C-alpha cells in the first residue's frame, strides 16, 4: 500500500510574520490528518529555520524547493543538498517546471540535483510534465519519459525508486487551468507503466502525485483515482483553510493499493 502525501510549495512567498500566522492556523487544522497522510512544507530557503521550529514534533516534514548541482565550493547564491539535510529537510523538489522554464535547468541539471539530494539521504520529489503545445501534439509521455530517463541514467532505477514523482503539466501551473481527473489518471497510469517496464515492481510501489492548480474545490475529483497518491500544492498552500480542506479530501479517501498493472 502506498501512503498518500501532500506537499506544500510556498514558492517565493512569505515573511517571518505571515509564516507564523499561517502555520499556527494551518497546523491546528491539519492535526486530524497527520496519521492518515504524510505531509511536508517547502518554504523559501531563508525561512527553513523558522518553519522547522514551528513544525516541531508535529510529524509534518520540512522540505526545500531546490538544491545545487554542486556539493560545495565557489557557487555564490547556491544551497547544497548537504546544507539542506543539516537544516532538517526530508524532501527536496527538483525539476519544478518554473526552474526548467525560467532558470533553464536542463534534464541533465535536474538529474544531477536529484543525485545530490539522494546522496544527502533525503527524498527527491522529481517534477515532470509537458507544455500545452507538447500535449496538443501528443508528446506528453515522450517528454515525461525523457525527463525520467535522465534521472535513471545518473542514479539508476533503484535511485529513482526511493523518490516521489510529481506530474505537473506546465500548462496548469499558476494558470488557473487544471487537468481533468481523467487526464491526470491516464498520465499517472502511463508513468507507472513506463517505470514498470524499467523494473518490475517499481511502477506499483512508487508514489506519484499531481500538481497543477489543485484547490479544495477540485481536490476530491483529482485524487479520486488510485493512480494518484497525493498532491504538490502551490498557491493553495498559502491559505490555511484551503490547504487543510485539500488535506481532508486526500485523507478521507481510501489509500491506493499496490496492484498489478494491466
Rosetta blueprint (number, residue, H / E / L):
1 X L
2 X L
3 X L
4 X L
5 X E
6 X E
7 X E
8 X E
9 X E
10 X L
11 X L
12 X L
13 X L
14 X L
15 X L
16 X H
17 X H
18 X H
19 X H
20 X H
21 X H
22 X H
23 X H
24 X H
25 X H
26 X H
27 X H
28 X H
29 X H
30 X H
31 X H
32 X H
33 X H
34 X L
35 X L
36 X L
37 X L
38 X E
39 X E
40 X E
41 X E
42 X E
43 X L
44 X L
45 X H
46 X H
47 X H
48 X H
49 X H
50 X H
51 X H
52 X H
53 X H
54 X H
55 X H
56 X L
57 X L
58 X L
59 X L
60 X L
61 X E
62 X E
63 X E
64 X E
65 X L
66 X L
67 X L
68 X L
69 X L
70 X L
71 X L
72 X L
73 X L
74 X L
75 X L
76 X L
77 X L
78 X L
79 X L
80 X L
81 X H
82 X H
83 X H
84 X H
85 X H
86 X H
87 X H
88 X L
89 X L
90 X L
91 X E
92 X E
93 X E
94 X E
95 X L
96 X L
97 X H
98 X H
99 X H
100 X H
101 X H
102 X H
103 X L
104 X L
105 X L
106 X L
107 X H
108 X H
109 X H
110 X H
111 X H
112 X H
113 X H
114 X H
115 X H
116 X H
117 X H
118 X H
119 X H
120 X L
121 X L
122 X L
123 X E
124 X E
125 X E
126 X E
127 X E
128 X E
129 X L
130 X L
131 X L
132 X H
133 X H
134 X H
135 X H
136 X H
137 X L
138 X L
139 X L
140 X H
141 X H
142 X H
143 X H
144 X H
145 X H
146 X H
147 X H
148 X H
149 X H
150 X H
151 X H
152 X H
153 X H
154 X H
155 X H
156 X H
157 X H
158 X H
159 X H
160 X H
161 X H
162 X L
163 X L
164 X E
165 X E
166 X E
167 X E
168 X L
169 X L
170 X H
171 X H
172 X H
173 X L
174 X L
175 X L
176 X L
177 X L
178 X L
179 X L
180 X L
181 X H
182 X H
183 X H
184 X H
185 X H
186 X H
187 X H
188 X H
189 X H
190 X H
191 X H
192 X H
193 X H
194 X H
195 X H
196 X H
197 X H
198 X H
199 X L
200 X L
201 X L
202 X H
203 X H
204 X H
205 X H
206 X L
207 X E
208 X E
209 X E
210 X E
211 X L
212 X L
213 X L
214 X L
215 X L
216 X H
217 X H
218 X H
219 X H
220 X H
221 X H
222 X H
223 X L
224 X L
225 X L
226 X L
227 X L
228 X L
229 X L
230 X E
231 X E
232 X E
233 X E
234 X L
235 X H
236 X H
237 X H
238 X H
239 X L
240 X H
241 X H
242 X H
243 X H
244 X H
245 X H
246 X H
247 X H
248 X H
249 X H
250 X H
251 X H
252 X L
253 X L
254 X L
255 X L
256 X L
257 X L
258 X L
259 X L
260 X L
261 X L
262 X L
